[in-house]
Amino acid sequence: MGKFIDRTGEKRIMKCCKEATIIRYGGALEIDVMFDDGEIAEKCTYDNFKKGHISHSSKEHILFSRIGEKRQMNNGKIAEIIEYRNTFDIDVKFECGEIVKSKRYDVFLKGFIRLPMNIRKINNYLEVLNPNLKTSSPFIIDEEDMHILGGFLWNDNKDGYVERTSRKEGKILLHRAIMSTPFDMQVDHKNLNKRDNRKSNLRLCTQSENHRNRGLNKTNTSGYKGVSWDKISKKWRAAIVIDGSYIAIGMFDDKKEAAIAYNKSALKYHGNFARLNEL
């Protein structure tokens, strides 16, 4: 009788183009193999393994049930398999109770299964939250624009706007999608809240108009837009920018008077896009 050789760990590419590894070797007539996507084929023969004849559809193995298997996803949440129909069709349940259906087992192994957007109706608008982000805050849209979400995951970009990524189109900004914005136009958030994407808060505009409706600069020390302290005259200077040009309004002893003067000029030159000081 020949010496028994344990072939556990031996790898080979099968005819189905997937790599299989022997995980149990009970002899030439009884081996178990695992494919590179996690699928396990039981009670196969070593001869078929050598010839590459073991496949997912082979009748000689029994699908290994992985119901109850848990793993932490890349969003930090724990997911548990609750249905395992085959390698390409599993259902998982997150610890929060949310169920995600019809995912692949290899996606589960890599931690790529994510929770869907959390949508809550408030009056006539929707509050939307991406539960996969640790530091995300909700954004709001009109109920009639729910179709724009499209089942995609929307994230926050570095500028604070809501966006998603498309393989074909690249970055898609939610406010531009809602307004069907032409390429050469911009969208202004009237109340300066980038998370408020209701149509009543959005308006198409040029770049110049968009710049008019801005809040205070980070370097502002007066608390009023268009008002700064002049060290030489020891007075408060009021000034406004019109289409890129800096226009002086006047010098004032009181900064509130300077703010009032700025408001008058803003209404005159910036019109509906004027960002007025609260007095």
PyMOL commands that set and color helices and strands:
alter all, ss='L'
color gray80, all
select helices_A, chain A and resi 46-51+105-110+143-149+174-178+199-201+207-212+255-273
alter helices_A, ss='H'
color red, helices_A
select strands_A, chain A and resi 11-13+19-25+31-35+40-44+70-72+78-86+89-94+99-103+118-122+125-129+139-142+155-156+162-166+170-173+186-189+202-205+227-230+235-242+245-252
alter strands_A, ss='S'
color yellow, strands_A
deselect
rebuild
show_as cartoon
